[in-house]
Structure formats: structure tokens, C-alpha cells
Amino acid sequence: MTTYIAQFIAKHRIVQVQQNSVFTWRQEGGEIDESLLVDKIKRESALLFYQLVAGRNYPLNSSDIVVTVLKTEIY
């Protein structure tokens, strides 16, 4: 297994705060599937971030989040 790191920006359609962060994950060596990575970042980082910012009583949907991966490399 290889550890990778990605720098990304997440933007929510309504919540006017931008998440500029990094995300690490492990996978077998090989090409990085960016669409799978974006889904993983949404699910494991961005959605949690926006739930924290907006509060638990505000319903959030991951389809309202756009993730842009700026850079990836082996960690």
C-alpha cells in the first residue's frame, strides 16, 4: 500500500465558507482515479467540515459540494 496526499479546495453551493485543506489516503500503487478521489474527499472530509460549520440542524447534501483537487503526490 502506498500513502498519497492531495491538496484540495471544497466549495458549498450555499454555505459561504471555502475549505482549503489536504487529504491523505492509502491505495495500491498505480494511477489515481480523480473522480473516486473527489467522492472520497466529499464523503470523508468536506461533508463533515460543512456539517461542523453549518451545524447539525442544517441539512447538507454532498451533491451541493464541489471539490477541486489541486495537487496529488506520494506522501
Secondary structure, DSSP 8 states (H G I E B T S, - for coil): -EEEEEEEEEEESSS--EEEEEEEEEE-SS---HHHHHHHHIIIIIHHHHHHHH-TTS---GGGEEEEEEEEEE-
